[in-house]
């Protein structure tokens, strides 16, 4: 048996949909399981024993219809028995259609019967603390074997060599292991997912005051000026606790370093999902327009916790979902003052 799982999108989505591969391995231990993703997302699924082959959806397929057609012909030649589409966009629809798989599973939409022969609805009510994003993906697997218990937690598989290398990086940077070490998601993936710089500086001042921890700034190289802005806004004492030039060379190196941290604290995003997948505690600040219920997985207020403006000021949203407030996101951020977060963060720091 040969199975293809499709998840073209960001790193967090690819990690989330890896639970499909993990559970397929449990159901069909002898199957060949392939996973179709964008090239920049592969770090979170490397060494996953439940994935036999990672298939890359190259940029050239999006730029050239000729290249895309060649790719579709390659998909057809694979002769997949089962295809699970967790992406559900035009590109993946074409892959599904060209695959000629016997079983084609996707999310139910107005046109989905044309593409799939098995569809699933989005969960109307959460059954676990894993969040809607993961429960919906698990339902794609349940369409095959609804009676079998499934594992809903994504996992990243680090090697012992990677873990040891991460420790060496910290030692070479003279990190004091006798103190708490917090990885700080100081910036989001873009301005509309980033807690305002003056507010973030106050959050970092609070963390150092309450924990005396070492703070490792996590950001991509292109965000260096924004990271420095936040650093400059921090108190002098806080700055002494920050490692701002501590930039891992790639995602796997980041993960190997994160493995040795006490927690990841900061903007909600892919790094938070990665931390959870290697069992590192998290405290995340949600963007004002992201639906918290989709991505606040495995929260118990102790190991994993998060805050959203809607938690504190629900009247600002009324009956609208957070996502429907996207146009007002920056105005909403102005209302998301650190004083709202401090009590929750203080309780969380006491647990770490």
Order of alpha helices (4+ residues) and beta strands (2+ residues): beta-alpha-beta-beta-alpha-alpha-beta-alpha-beta-alpha-beta-alpha-alpha-beta-alpha-beta-alpha-alpha-beta-alpha-beta-alpha-beta-alpha-beta-alpha-alpha-alpha
